[in-house]
Amino acid sequence: KNEVEQSPQNLTAQEGEFITINCSYSVGISALHWLQQHPGGGIVSLFMLSSGKKKHGRLIATINIQEKHSSLHITASHPRDSAVYICAVSKGAQKLVFGQGTRLTINP
Amino acid sequence: KAGVTQTPRYLIKTRGQQVTLSCSPISGHRSVSWYQQTPGQGLQFLFEYFSETQRNKGNFPGRFSGRQFSNSRSEMNVSTLELGDSALYLCASSLGDRTLAKNIQYFGAGTRLSVL
């Protein structure tokens, strides 16, 4: 069993819909990261959190340390949000362990 | 401020050859981490360098090695290439301060290696 599990693996939605991507982990962590990867490979760090909730524009990330679970929400989704979203956990300073990613497609 | 720069962007090699990839971190960042991404295994941690020393290592064979220079630039070397080494290799830089266990990592665009 992978240390970091994401669901769903693929998600297709219509523009404007509210999107939720889930991440569960089974190990002790120092922080949880949400990353975005567009076609071509470039990865952007969206959030790094160890407790509570963070918001940036239309993106919201939450984490429940007791339940070892995090969610990434996208409000008012747009086709430009189409990308692969990756959950990763820090085990020690810089070593990241990644989930398998969620491929999100937003149709106009 | 320039981002993380990886060179080359694309590389084609044949089995048995060796390859060196380069990563220039964001100015002021002392930590450079390397990752391999394949369709089958996803993203996996290779190693991390901080102040010219390898600080963390993933579960990869000894054919995969790296180093970091005094200006924090890092190189990754893969010797005796195998078909399965075909992947996107990403590096990421961060401040790397151990007391700040929550450093954000900034990723380069990656080097896509194809082994024929």
Backbone of each chain as ProteinMPNN parsed JSONL, in Angstrom:
{"seq_chain_A": "KNEVEQSPQNLTAQEGEFITINCSYSVGISALHWLQQHPGGGIVSLFMLSSGKKKHGRLIATINIQEKHSSLHITASHPRDSAVYICAVSKGAQKLVFGQGTRLTINP", "coords_chain_A": {"N_chain_A": [[0.844, -1.185, 0.0], [0.557, 2.212, -0.888], [2.212, 4.972, 0.693], [1.032, 7.424, 0.436], [-2.089, 8.217, -0.67], [-4.249, 9.16, -3.259], [-7.438, 10.426, -4.278], [-10.079, 11.304, -6.542], [-8.488, 9.303, -9.183], [-8.815, 10.231, -11.722], [-10.648, 13.011, -12.893], [-13.325, 14.594, -14.298], [-14.999, 17.541, -15.084], [-17.499, 20.133, -15.418], [-17.088, 23.526, -16.435], [-17.111, 25.877, -13.817], [-17.954, 24.225, -11.805], [-17.643, 22.944, -8.414], [-14.751, 21.609, -7.117], [-13.264, 18.764, -5.597], [-10.441, 17.205, -4.349], [-8.956, 14.445, -2.843], [-6.646, 13.364, -0.294], [-4.928, 10.898, 1.409], [-2.767, 9.78, 3.995], [-0.294, 7.64, 5.466], [1.78, 7.832, 7.201], [3.949, 9.438, 9.642], [4.251, 12.945, 9.383], [5.941, 16.005, 8.483], [4.967, 18.066, 7.025], [2.405, 18.747, 4.581], [2.041, 18.81, 1.092], [0.564, 20.404, -1.707], [0.687, 20.091, -5.142], [0.863, 21.279, -8.518], [0.779, 20.117, -11.784], [1.325, 20.856, -15.069], [0.698, 19.909, -18.529], [3.686, 18.983, -20.217], [5.279, 19.127, -18.063], [6.174, 20.931, -16.007], [6.206, 21.732, -12.554], [4.321, 23.247, -10.027], [4.299, 24.553, -6.809], [1.506, 24.607, -4.809], [0.372, 24.695, -2.199], [1.655, 24.453, 1.123], [1.182, 22.824, 4.044], [0.649, 22.239, 7.532], [-1.286, 22.166, 9.375], [-4.797, 22.869, 9.847], [-6.131, 25.153, 7.547], [-5.678, 26.577, 4.31], [-5.912, 29.268, 1.977], [-5.901, 30.345, -1.367], [-6.718, 32.495, -3.653], [-8.97, 30.931, -5.771], [-8.478, 28.487, -4.752], [-8.46, 26.12, -2.118], [-7.001, 24.554, 0.632], [-7.111, 21.934, 2.966], [-6.279, 20.29, 6.041], [-6.382, 17.447, 8.131], [-4.871, 16.421, 10.807], [-5.177, 14.409, 12.726], [-6.802, 12.542, 11.454], [-5.216, 11.992, 9.341], [-5.524, 13.143, 6.748], [-6.132, 15.106, 3.834], [-7.602, 17.703, 1.877], [-8.046, 19.181, -1.324], [-9.608, 21.913, -2.642], [-11.302, 23.392, -5.376], [-12.865, 26.251, -6.278], [-15.461, 27.506, -8.42], [-14.539, 26.358, -10.929], [-12.323, 26.382, -13.79], [-11.433, 26.001, -17.264], [-8.642, 26.434, -17.433], [-7.722, 25.386, -15.107], [-7.273, 22.785, -15.568], [-5.177, 20.108, -15.125], [-2.618, 18.042, -13.628], [-2.95, 17.199, -10.3], [-1.033, 16.909, -7.449], [-0.47, 15.32, -4.429], [1.781, 15.513, -1.754], [3.947, 14.412, 0.874], [6.06, 15.589, 3.487], [8.719, 13.913, 4.844], [10.751, 14.337, 7.179], [13.246, 16.832, 6.495], [13.541, 17.619, 3.606], [12.706, 15.524, 2.026], [10.383, 14.341, -0.117], [7.394, 12.446, -0.353], [5.275, 11.137, -2.729], [1.842, 11.204, -3.831], [-0.115, 9.449, -6.321], [-1.218, 11.218, -8.032], [-3.87, 13.273, -9.392], [-5.709, 13.515, -12.227], [-7.147, 16.247, -13.57], [-9.736, 17.47, -15.526], [-11.3, 20.163, -16.908], [-14.102, 21.013, -18.563], [-15.262, 23.388, -20.983]], "CA_chain_A": [[0.0, 0.0, 0.0], [1.33, 3.438, -0.943], [2.133, 5.81, 1.888], [0.164, 8.563, 0.114], [-3.125, 7.802, -1.617], [-5.123, 10.233, -3.718], [-8.661, 10.057, -5.0], [-10.03, 10.23, -7.529], [-7.316, 9.344, -10.061], [-9.221, 11.082, -12.837], [-11.852, 13.779, -12.599], [-13.775, 15.485, -15.376], [-16.101, 18.367, -14.608], [-17.861, 21.279, -16.244], [-16.649, 24.829, -15.941], [-17.947, 26.449, -12.767], [-18.223, 23.272, -10.734], [-16.783, 22.891, -7.227], [-13.917, 20.405, -7.255], [-12.574, 18.291, -4.393], [-9.472, 16.117, -4.503], [-8.625, 13.963, -1.509], [-5.329, 12.766, -0.077], [-4.752, 10.242, 2.709], [-1.398, 9.327, 4.181], [-0.23, 6.645, 6.536], [3.031, 7.991, 7.947], [4.117, 10.723, 10.302], [4.747, 13.922, 8.433], [6.212, 17.346, 8.991], [4.096, 18.969, 6.271], [1.765, 18.18, 3.391], [2.156, 19.736, -0.026], [-0.228, 20.214, -2.914], [1.437, 20.527, -6.302], [0.121, 21.278, -9.776], [1.653, 19.821, -12.917], [0.688, 21.036, -16.374], [1.339, 19.166, -19.628], [5.016, 19.544, -20.42], [6.031, 18.668, -16.91], [6.508, 21.874, -14.946], [5.467, 21.567, -11.304], [4.192, 24.448, -9.208], [3.84, 24.286, -5.458], [0.311, 25.388, -4.52], [0.242, 24.864, -0.758], [2.376, 23.626, 2.068], [0.47, 23.038, 5.295], [0.82, 21.24, 8.587], [-2.51, 22.16, 10.177], [-5.826, 23.822, 9.486], [-6.672, 25.458, 6.222], [-5.08, 27.703, 3.61], [-6.695, 29.681, 0.798], [-5.206, 31.211, -2.31], [-7.629, 32.69, -4.774], [-10.069, 29.968, -5.798], [-7.993, 27.216, -4.212], [-8.482, 25.966, -0.664], [-6.444, 23.281, 1.082], [-7.346, 21.654, 4.372], [-5.628, 19.089, 6.53], [-6.792, 16.937, 9.437], [-3.709, 15.64, 11.228], [-5.624, 13.217, 13.463], [-7.328, 11.563, 10.493], [-4.208, 11.842, 8.285], [-6.284, 13.383, 5.524], [-6.141, 16.466, 3.33], [-8.403, 17.928, 0.688], [-7.824, 20.378, -2.138], [-10.854, 22.336, -3.263], [-11.25, 24.459, -6.365], [-14.188, 26.84, -6.475], [-15.691, 28.119, -9.736], [-13.477, 25.798, -11.762], [-12.134, 26.969, -15.114], [-10.596, 25.109, -18.083], [-7.199, 26.588, -17.17], [-7.382, 24.579, -13.929], [-6.982, 21.424, -16.024], [-3.789, 19.783, -14.803], [-2.507, 16.953, -12.661], [-2.736, 17.704, -8.944], [-0.265, 15.896, -6.734], [-0.307, 15.47, -2.987], [3.069, 14.971, -1.3], [4.198, 14.655, 2.288], [7.458, 15.719, 3.888], [9.178, 13.031, 5.915], [12.081, 14.914, 7.316], [13.326, 18.189, 5.957], [13.311, 17.876, 2.194], [12.354, 14.328, 1.285], [8.95, 14.277, -0.385], [6.777, 11.206, -0.826], [4.196, 11.643, -3.558], [0.716, 10.418, -4.28], [-0.047, 9.117, -7.74], [-1.738, 12.342, -8.81], [-5.262, 13.31, -9.877], [-5.792, 14.251, -13.502], [-8.375, 17.04, -13.599], [-10.105, 18.084, -16.806], [-12.472, 21.044, -16.799], [-14.647, 21.302, -19.894], [-15.968, 24.679, -21.067]], "C_chain_A": [[0.885, 1.243, 0.0], [1.135, 4.247, 0.332], [1.203, 7.002, 1.684], [-0.812, 8.114, -0.971], [-3.999, 8.992, -1.971], [-6.365, 9.66, -4.368], [-9.413, 11.321, -5.383], [-8.744, 10.312, -8.349], [-7.579, 10.238, -11.259], [-10.529, 11.772, -12.477], [-12.137, 14.71, -13.764], [-15.004, 16.238, -14.886], [-16.373, 19.494, -15.596], [-17.368, 22.568, -15.596], [-17.642, 25.358, -14.912], [-18.21, 25.508, -11.61], [-17.214, 23.394, -9.598], [-16.063, 21.55, -7.244], [-13.291, 20.054, -5.904], [-11.673, 17.115, -4.754], [-8.998, 15.736, -3.108], [-7.265, 13.29, -1.464], [-5.291, 12.167, 1.324], [-3.326, 9.732, 2.81], [-1.317, 8.466, 5.43], [1.007, 6.786, 7.414], [3.027, 9.32, 8.682], [4.737, 11.717, 9.336], [5.103, 15.217, 9.148], [5.355, 18.377, 8.254], [3.499, 18.219, 5.096], [1.761, 19.248, 2.304], [1.126, 19.387, -1.095], [0.519, 20.87, -4.068], [0.541, 20.455, -7.528], [1.115, 21.047, -10.906], [0.861, 19.935, -14.213], [1.365, 20.157, -17.409], [2.679, 19.806, -19.968], [5.896, 19.329, -19.217], [6.247, 19.624, -15.771], [5.611, 21.715, -13.727], [5.493, 22.874, -10.525], [3.686, 24.035, -7.84], [2.663, 25.2, -5.147], [0.213, 25.718, -3.031], [1.235, 23.967, -0.037], [1.703, 23.867, 3.411], [0.701, 21.903, 6.273], [-0.384, 21.214, 9.521], [-3.517, 23.108, 9.549], [-6.127, 23.933, 8.007], [-5.897, 26.633, 5.632], [-5.882, 27.998, 2.36], [-5.832, 30.582, -0.054], [-6.091, 31.331, -3.535], [-8.783, 31.711, -4.705], [-9.688, 28.609, -5.217], [-8.004, 27.238, -2.684], [-7.907, 24.6, -0.343], [-6.694, 23.134, 2.574], [-6.592, 20.392, 4.76], [-6.165, 18.744, 7.906], [-5.698, 15.979, 9.893], [-4.136, 14.342, 11.92], [-6.093, 12.136, 12.499], [-6.35, 11.301, 9.36], [-4.868, 12.019, 6.909], [-6.225, 14.863, 5.149], [-7.04, 16.541, 2.104], [-7.962, 19.21, 0.005], [-9.133, 20.698, -2.824], [-10.565, 23.44, -4.278], [-12.674, 24.98, -6.539], [-14.263, 27.478, -7.861], [-14.63, 27.656, -10.73], [-13.513, 26.354, -13.184], [-11.267, 26.024, -15.936], [-9.102, 25.245, -17.823], [-6.761, 25.864, -15.895], [-7.042, 23.14, -14.317], [-5.493, 21.144, -15.877], [-3.797, 18.506, -13.973], [-2.18, 17.576, -11.305], [-2.133, 16.588, -8.1], [-0.171, 16.28, -5.263], [1.044, 14.848, -2.608], [3.234, 15.286, 0.178], [5.698, 14.746, 2.528], [7.722, 14.768, 5.037], [10.609, 13.458, 6.222], [12.17, 16.128, 6.414], [12.895, 18.311, 4.498], [12.84, 16.67, 1.405], [10.846, 14.253, 1.129], [8.552, 12.876, -0.834], [5.476, 11.605, -1.498], [3.048, 10.66, -3.682], [0.81, 10.231, -5.786], [-0.619, 10.219, -8.631], [-3.194, 12.166, -9.203], [-5.284, 14.147, -11.145], [-7.15, 14.934, -13.569], [-8.564, 17.66, -14.973], [-11.369, 18.893, -16.589], [-12.914, 21.405, -18.217], [-15.412, 22.624, -19.894], [-17.479, 24.466, -21.175]], "O_chain_A": [[1.838, 1.337, 0.774], [0.076, 4.225, 0.96], [0.649, 7.532, 2.647], [-0.404, 7.687, -2.051], [-4.436, 9.74, -1.095], [-6.351, 8.565, -4.93], [-9.394, 12.304, -4.642], [-7.992, 11.279, -8.227], [-6.678, 10.918, -11.751], [-11.402, 11.185, -11.838], [-11.291, 15.512, -14.16], [-15.934, 15.643, -14.341], [-15.572, 19.764, -16.491], [-17.252, 22.671, -14.375], [-18.855, 25.295, -15.111], [-18.645, 25.943, -10.544], [-16.096, 23.874, -9.782], [-16.685, 20.495, -7.368], [-12.847, 20.932, -5.166], [-12.107, 16.154, -5.388], [-8.678, 16.601, -2.293], [-6.795, 12.726, -2.452], [-5.585, 12.848, 2.306], [-2.746, 9.3, 1.814], [-2.156, 8.553, 6.326], [1.252, 5.946, 8.279], [2.223, 10.208, 8.396], [5.635, 11.375, 8.566], [4.639, 15.491, 10.254], [5.053, 19.439, 8.799], [4.019, 17.188, 4.669], [1.513, 20.425, 2.564], [0.855, 18.214, -1.35], [0.927, 22.029, -3.993], [-0.412, 19.677, -7.575], [2.157, 21.698, -10.977], [-0.122, 19.227, -14.433], [2.489, 19.704, -17.194], [2.793, 21.031, -20.002], [7.122, 19.344, -19.326], [6.486, 19.181, -14.648], [4.394, 21.58, -13.858], [6.533, 23.516, -10.381], [2.744, 23.25, -7.732], [2.791, 26.422, -5.21], [-0.002, 26.869, -2.651], [1.601, 22.89, -0.508], [1.656, 25.006, 3.876], [0.921, 20.756, 5.882], [-0.488, 20.329, 10.37], [-3.152, 24.028, 8.817], [-6.347, 22.938, 7.316], [-5.51, 27.56, 6.344], [-6.462, 27.098, 1.753], [-5.129, 31.46, 0.447], [-6.202, 30.409, -4.342], [-9.498, 31.656, -3.704], [-10.505, 27.688, -5.199], [-7.618, 28.22, -2.049], [-8.274, 23.603, -0.964], [-6.515, 24.076, 3.346], [-6.303, 19.54, 3.92], [-6.379, 19.621, 8.742], [-5.616, 14.849, 9.41], [-3.518, 13.297, 11.716], [-5.814, 10.954, 12.701], [-6.625, 10.467, 8.497], [-4.774, 11.154, 6.039], [-6.26, 15.745, 6.007], [-7.214, 15.557, 1.386], [-7.563, 20.181, 0.647], [-9.705, 19.851, -3.51], [-9.707, 24.298, -4.069], [-13.578, 24.228, -6.904], [-13.255, 27.932, -8.403], [-13.91, 28.474, -11.303], [-14.561, 26.737, -13.705], [-10.441, 25.309, -15.369], [-8.362, 24.272, -17.974], [-5.565, 25.741, -15.632], [-6.576, 22.365, -13.481], [-4.657, 21.853, -16.436], [-4.856, 17.963, -13.657], [-1.252, 18.375, -11.181], [-2.655, 15.475, -8.046], [0.162, 17.412, -4.913], [1.395, 13.774, -3.096], [2.73, 16.294, 0.672], [6.496, 14.078, 1.869], [7.047, 14.806, 6.066], [11.557, 12.988, 5.593], [11.246, 16.406, 5.65], [11.958, 19.051, 4.2], [12.596, 16.791, 0.205], [10.116, 14.12, 2.112], [9.269, 12.215, -1.585], [4.665, 12.324, -0.915], [3.243, 9.445, -3.644], [1.695, 10.781, -6.442], [-0.508, 10.147, -9.855], [-3.685, 11.045, -9.329], [-4.928, 15.326, -11.139], [-8.184, 14.267, -13.619], [-7.657, 18.295, -15.511], [-12.386, 18.366, -16.139], [-12.168, 22.031, -18.969], [-16.117, 22.945, -18.937], [-18.235, 25.435, -21.255]]}, "seq_chain_B": "KAGVTQTPRYLIKTRGQQVTLSCSPISGHRSVSWYQQTPGQGLQFLFEYFSETQRNKGNFPGRFSGRQFSNSRSEMNVSTLELGDSALYLCASSLGDRTLAKNIQYFGAGTRLSVL", "coords_chain_B": {"N_chain_B": [[13.625, 37.625, -9.968], [15.409, 34.799, -10.9], [14.116, 31.571, -11.754], [14.27, 28.038, -10.982], [16.625, 26.4, -12.901], [16.981, 23.95, -15.309], [19.15, 21.947, -17.212], [20.142, 19.717, -19.859], [16.974, 20.31, -21.568], [15.906, 18.22, -22.986], [16.988, 14.935, -23.769], [18.593, 12.346, -25.473], [19.735, 9.122, -25.183], [21.689, 6.083, -25.457], [21.431, 2.661, -24.373], [23.657, 1.719, -21.784], [25.261, 3.94, -21.935], [26.356, 6.958, -20.199], [24.977, 9.742, -18.37], [24.765, 13.234, -17.644], [23.011, 15.533, -15.759], [21.986, 18.907, -15.186], [21.357, 21.356, -12.652], [20.383, 24.52, -11.697], [19.844, 26.297, -8.865], [17.398, 28.523, -7.312], [18.572, 31.743, -6.545], [20.257, 32.012, -3.486], [19.095, 29.791, -2.379], [19.968, 26.818, -0.728], [19.517, 24.166, -0.764], [19.118, 21.391, -2.864], [17.025, 19.176, -4.437], [16.47, 16.08, -6.081], [14.304, 14.407, -8.357], [12.649, 11.6, -9.841], [10.384, 11.02, -12.453], [8.117, 8.773, -13.714], [5.742, 7.135, -15.901], [4.845, 4.739, -14.771], [5.759, 4.534, -12.074], [5.361, 7.023, -11.013], [6.186, 10.039, -9.241], [9.324, 10.005, -7.706], [11.608, 10.288, -5.028], [14.995, 11.051, -5.373], [17.579, 12.08, -4.342], [18.908, 14.517, -1.988], [20.77, 17.466, -1.794], [22.679, 19.554, 0.287], [24.495, 22.353, 1.019], [26.742, 21.272, -0.361], [26.772, 18.645, 0.471], [25.435, 15.366, 0.553], [22.336, 14.969, 1.869], [19.955, 13.578, 2.161], [18.684, 10.483, 0.916], [17.111, 8.549, -1.586], [15.573, 5.406, -2.605], [17.323, 4.282, -4.756], [19.453, 2.678, -7.166], [23.107, 2.51, -7.034], [23.975, 3.504, -9.428], [22.898, 5.906, -9.833], [23.868, 9.072, -9.072], [25.015, 12.082, -7.492], [26.027, 15.532, -7.133], [26.955, 18.559, -5.47], [27.853, 21.905, -5.967], [29.93, 24.651, -4.764], [28.505, 26.933, -5.323], [25.947, 26.169, -5.058], [24.786, 25.023, -7.279], [23.777, 22.0, -8.854], [24.53, 18.706, -9.963], [23.381, 15.739, -11.55], [24.137, 12.387, -12.069], [23.822, 9.579, -14.152], [24.889, 6.392, -14.58], [25.748, 3.735, -16.864], [23.301, 3.419, -18.453], [19.916, 2.267, -18.476], [16.992, 0.973, -20.158], [14.795, 1.428, -18.569], [15.417, 3.753, -17.271], [14.472, 5.856, -18.618], [12.779, 8.809, -18.321], [11.228, 11.68, -16.747], [13.262, 13.963, -15.248], [13.371, 15.823, -12.42], [14.403, 18.71, -10.696], [14.448, 20.413, -7.577], [14.569, 23.364, -5.638], [15.235, 24.784, -2.415], [15.218, 26.729, 0.636], [16.153, 25.083, 2.631], [16.673, 24.965, 5.331], [17.1, 23.129, 8.209], [15.792, 23.586, 10.593], [13.518, 24.712, 9.845], [11.253, 22.913, 9.019], [9.525, 22.918, 6.982], [9.985, 23.778, 4.409], [9.192, 25.343, 1.365], [9.368, 23.858, -1.804], [10.77, 24.684, -4.904], [10.263, 23.979, -8.2], [12.143, 22.962, -11.093], [11.786, 22.938, -14.718], [12.383, 20.475, -15.644], [14.23, 17.666, -17.024], [13.862, 15.744, -19.798], [14.596, 12.512, -20.299], [15.395, 10.13, -22.65], [16.032, 6.784, -23.171], [17.432, 4.69, -25.477]], "CA_chain_B": [[14.484, 36.544, -9.461], [15.315, 33.664, -11.804], [13.644, 30.333, -11.15], [15.171, 26.885, -11.037], [16.942, 26.122, -14.302], [17.523, 22.617, -15.569], [19.655, 21.732, -18.563], [19.323, 20.174, -20.985], [15.549, 20.009, -21.412], [15.666, 16.915, -23.602], [18.222, 14.178, -23.96], [18.42, 10.98, -25.97], [20.946, 8.334, -24.985], [21.505, 4.652, -25.69], [21.744, 1.807, -23.224], [25.062, 1.578, -21.451], [25.917, 5.242, -21.841], [26.105, 7.692, -18.977], [24.407, 11.057, -18.635], [24.852, 14.215, -16.552], [21.987, 16.568, -15.811], [22.392, 20.042, -14.376], [20.289, 22.114, -12.007], [20.791, 25.759, -11.037], [18.735, 26.65, -7.966], [17.091, 29.927, -7.088], [19.628, 32.407, -5.795], [20.035, 31.991, -2.041], [18.672, 28.451, -1.951], [21.117, 25.956, -0.504], [19.114, 22.762, -0.889], [18.645, 20.937, -4.168], [16.522, 17.797, -4.432], [16.246, 15.492, -7.404], [13.188, 13.468, -8.432], [12.396, 10.913, -11.102], [8.961, 10.797, -12.715], [7.799, 7.83, -14.793], [4.305, 6.814, -15.919], [4.534, 3.593, -13.926], [6.099, 4.735, -10.658], [5.067, 8.378, -10.565], [7.32, 10.823, -8.767], [10.096, 9.377, -6.639], [12.731, 11.067, -4.526], [16.318, 10.464, -5.624], [18.462, 12.538, -3.269], [18.933, 15.928, -1.683], [22.064, 18.021, -1.422], [22.651, 20.804, 1.039], [25.866, 22.796, 1.283], [27.7, 20.366, -1.017], [26.723, 17.32, 1.099], [24.183, 14.646, 0.367], [21.681, 14.963, 3.171], [18.927, 12.543, 2.12], [18.823, 9.618, -0.25], [15.99, 7.651, -1.835], [15.901, 3.999, -2.845], [17.766, 4.082, -6.13], [20.765, 2.012, -7.199], [24.278, 3.358, -7.017], [24.22, 4.119, -10.745], [22.405, 7.278, -9.723], [24.687, 9.827, -8.127], [24.917, 13.521, -7.676], [26.945, 16.357, -6.371], [26.573, 19.971, -5.408], [29.027, 22.77, -5.975], [29.908, 25.695, -3.735], [27.501, 27.943, -5.674], [24.676, 25.444, -4.882], [24.388, 24.287, -8.494], [23.877, 20.561, -8.629], [24.509, 17.808, -11.116], [22.997, 14.361, -11.311], [24.746, 11.497, -13.043], [23.338, 8.197, -14.211], [25.838, 5.604, -15.359], [25.264, 2.474, -17.432], [21.865, 3.651, -18.625], [18.995, 1.181, -18.812], [15.755, 1.452, -20.785], [13.898, 1.876, -17.507], [15.819, 5.066, -16.752], [13.75, 6.869, -19.379], [11.913, 9.476, -17.347], [11.406, 13.116, -16.538], [14.042, 14.191, -14.029], [13.06, 17.143, -11.905], [15.082, 19.15, -9.493], [13.728, 21.437, -6.824], [15.433, 24.017, -4.665], [14.586, 25.418, -1.274], [16.178, 27.271, 1.593], [16.787, 23.888, 3.171], [17.004, 25.087, 6.74], [16.534, 21.987, 8.934], [14.899, 24.011, 11.671], [12.267, 25.075, 9.208], [10.993, 21.63, 8.379], [8.405, 23.058, 6.066], [10.426, 24.59, 3.279], [8.559, 25.158, 0.064], [10.307, 23.518, -2.865], [10.492, 25.295, -6.207], [10.688, 22.988, -9.179], [12.539, 23.296, -12.439], [10.913, 22.405, -15.773], [12.714, 19.072, -15.832], [14.965, 17.138, -18.175], [13.243, 14.495, -20.259], [15.632, 11.59, -20.775], [14.952, 8.929, -23.374], [17.109, 5.807, -23.346], [17.05, 3.8, -26.595]], "C_chain_B": [[14.313, 35.336, -10.372], [14.851, 32.437, -11.033], [14.697, 29.258, -11.214], [15.377, 26.522, -12.503], [17.569, 24.742, -14.437], [17.983, 22.528, -17.025], [20.252, 20.339, -18.681], [17.852, 19.866, -20.73], [15.209, 18.622, -21.949], [17.0, 16.238, -23.891], [17.871, 12.787, -24.462], [19.755, 10.268, -25.842], [20.64, 6.875, -25.336], [21.924, 3.875, -24.454], [23.241, 1.691, -23.02], [25.816, 2.889, -21.34], [25.693, 5.842, -20.454], [25.614, 9.093, -19.336], [24.58, 11.942, -17.402], [23.807, 15.298, -16.783], [22.369, 17.681, -14.847], [21.184, 20.796, -13.836], [20.885, 23.337, -11.325], [19.646, 26.243, -10.169], [18.47, 28.148, -7.96], [18.192, 30.527, -6.221], [19.291, 32.434, -4.308], [19.566, 30.66, -1.506], [19.882, 27.543, -1.845], [20.795, 24.475, -0.656], [18.633, 22.485, -2.299], [18.244, 19.471, -4.033], [16.28, 17.349, -5.853], [15.145, 14.44, -7.317], [13.128, 12.841, -9.816], [10.9, 10.723, -11.27], [8.794, 9.888, -13.916], [6.313, 7.542, -14.76], [3.948, 5.689, -14.945], [4.708, 3.84, -12.446], [5.74, 6.118, -10.132], [6.342, 9.109, -10.172], [8.008, 10.116, -7.609], [11.31, 10.225, -6.302], [14.037, 10.324, -4.787], [17.284, 10.81, -4.499], [18.359, 14.037, -3.109], [20.343, 16.326, -1.285], [21.873, 19.351, -0.723], [24.078, 21.157, 1.388], [26.896, 21.745, 0.874], [27.716, 18.961, -0.42], [25.383, 16.659, 0.817], [23.53, 14.462, 1.732], [20.591, 13.885, 3.271], [19.083, 11.741, 0.846], [17.597, 8.73, -0.365], [16.486, 6.247, -2.134], [16.225, 3.747, -4.303], [19.139, 3.434, -6.111], [21.907, 3.011, -7.297], [24.635, 3.972, -8.359], [23.774, 5.586, -10.759], [23.233, 8.006, -8.662], [24.534, 11.312, -8.399], [26.015, 14.233, -6.938], [26.433, 17.784, -6.386], [27.839, 20.8, -5.276], [28.856, 23.902, -4.957], [28.892, 26.792, -4.052], [26.079, 27.365, -5.628], [24.162, 24.769, -6.146], [24.628, 22.799, -8.261], [23.872, 19.821, -9.957], [24.069, 16.426, -10.655], [23.571, 13.512, -12.432], [24.092, 10.127, -12.979], [24.305, 7.433, -15.105], [25.158, 4.329, -15.866], [23.744, 2.517, -17.606], [21.112, 2.392, -19.032], [17.737, 1.793, -19.413], [14.817, 2.045, -19.737], [14.278, 3.205, -16.896], [15.166, 6.195, -17.532], [12.701, 7.498, -18.474], [12.09, 10.979, -17.47], [12.15, 13.28, -15.219], [13.855, 15.647, -13.621], [13.978, 17.472, -10.742], [14.262, 20.259, -8.856], [14.692, 22.067, -5.83], [14.6, 24.648, -3.563], [15.662, 25.998, -0.373], [16.909, 26.146, 2.308], [17.137, 23.95, 4.641], [16.33, 23.966, 7.524], [15.563, 22.418, 10.02], [13.562, 24.464, 11.116], [11.852, 23.878, 8.363], [9.907, 21.708, 7.335], [8.783, 23.949, 4.887], [9.624, 24.295, 2.029], [9.64, 24.839, -0.954], [9.835, 24.133, -4.17], [11.113, 24.406, -7.274], [11.168, 23.625, -10.476], [11.588, 22.644, -13.447], [11.22, 20.946, -16.088], [13.573, 18.805, -17.056], [14.317, 15.815, -18.561], [14.314, 13.631, -20.92], [14.98, 10.393, -21.452], [16.154, 8.034, -23.596], [16.654, 4.793, -24.399], [17.884, 2.523, -26.588]], "O_chain_B": [[13.187, 34.891, -10.598], [15.137, 32.273, -9.847], [15.871, 29.529, -11.47], [14.414, 26.357, -13.251], [18.551, 24.415, -13.771], [17.292, 22.975, -17.94], [20.811, 19.824, -17.712], [17.532, 19.208, -19.74], [14.329, 17.939, -21.423], [17.995, 16.886, -24.213], [16.967, 12.134, -23.941], [20.778, 10.749, -26.329], [19.481, 6.49, -25.489], [22.67, 4.367, -23.608], [24.001, 1.577, -23.982], [26.882, 2.952, -20.726], [24.939, 5.304, -19.644], [25.808, 9.567, -20.456], [24.547, 11.464, -16.268], [23.732, 15.895, -17.857], [22.997, 17.433, -13.817], [20.134, 20.864, -14.475], [21.777, 23.219, -10.484], [18.578, 26.568, -10.687], [19.227, 28.931, -8.533], [18.677, 29.893, -5.284], [18.192, 32.823, -3.915], [19.63, 30.42, -0.3], [20.719, 27.495, -2.747], [21.694, 23.634, -0.674], [17.843, 23.243, -2.861], [19.026, 18.639, -3.574], [15.926, 18.149, -6.719], [15.058, 13.687, -6.348], [13.497, 13.454, -10.818], [10.218, 10.31, -10.332], [9.271, 10.194, -15.008], [5.677, 7.684, -13.715], [2.864, 5.693, -14.362], [3.886, 3.4, -11.642], [5.809, 6.357, -8.926], [7.424, 8.839, -10.694], [7.361, 9.684, -6.655], [11.952, 10.802, -7.18], [14.174, 9.142, -4.473], [17.753, 9.924, -3.785], [17.807, 14.738, -3.958], [21.02, 15.618, -0.538], [21.021, 20.159, -1.093], [24.795, 20.354, 1.985], [27.787, 21.381, 1.642], [28.584, 18.159, -0.767], [24.336, 17.306, 0.84], [24.116, 13.866, 2.636], [20.343, 13.348, 4.351], [19.551, 12.248, -0.173], [17.098, 8.217, 0.637], [17.662, 5.934, -1.943], [15.473, 3.068, -5.003], [19.903, 3.61, -5.162], [21.708, 4.188, -7.598], [25.492, 4.853, -8.435], [24.218, 6.384, -11.584], [23.281, 7.594, -7.503], [23.985, 11.722, -9.422], [26.817, 13.632, -6.224], [25.594, 18.16, -7.205], [28.771, 20.433, -4.561], [27.787, 24.082, -4.373], [28.46, 27.508, -3.149], [25.131, 27.993, -6.099], [23.192, 24.014, -6.086], [25.56, 22.403, -7.562], [23.279, 20.268, -10.939], [24.345, 16.003, -9.532], [23.496, 13.88, -13.604], [23.842, 9.587, -11.902], [24.51, 7.8, -16.262], [24.122, 3.913, -15.347], [23.009, 1.749, -16.985], [21.595, 1.574, -19.814], [17.446, 2.972, -19.209], [14.133, 3.037, -19.989], [13.531, 3.739, -16.075], [15.289, 7.361, -17.158], [11.841, 6.807, -17.929], [12.961, 11.477, -18.183], [11.703, 12.781, -14.187], [14.146, 16.57, -14.381], [14.287, 16.617, -9.913], [13.486, 20.946, -9.52], [15.532, 21.38, -5.249], [13.434, 24.996, -3.75], [16.856, 25.789, -0.588], [18.11, 26.227, 2.562], [17.833, 23.069, 5.147], [15.103, 23.862, 7.506], [14.616, 21.697, 10.333], [12.584, 24.581, 11.855], [12.073, 23.843, 7.153], [9.421, 20.683, 6.855], [7.987, 24.771, 4.433], [9.404, 23.135, 1.678], [10.698, 25.469, -0.969], [8.648, 24.103, -4.494], [12.31, 24.121, -7.258], [10.676, 24.67, -10.901], [10.694, 21.889, -13.066], [10.418, 20.261, -16.722], [13.633, 19.605, -17.99], [14.236, 14.889, -17.755], [14.862, 13.984, -21.965], [14.116, 9.732, -20.877], [17.171, 8.465, -24.14], [15.631, 4.126, -24.237], [17.702, 1.663, -27.45]]}, "name": "protein", "num_of_chains": 2, "seq": "KNEVEQSPQNLTAQEGEFITINCSYSVGISALHWLQQHPGGGIVSLFMLSSGKKKHGRLIATINIQEKHSSLHITASHPRDSAVYICAVSKGAQKLVFGQGTRLTINPKAGVTQTPRYLIKTRGQQVTLSCSPISGHRSVSWYQQTPGQGLQFLFEYFSETQRNKGNFPGRFSGRQFSNSRSEMNVSTLELGDSALYLCASSLGDRTLAKNIQYFGAGTRLSVL"}
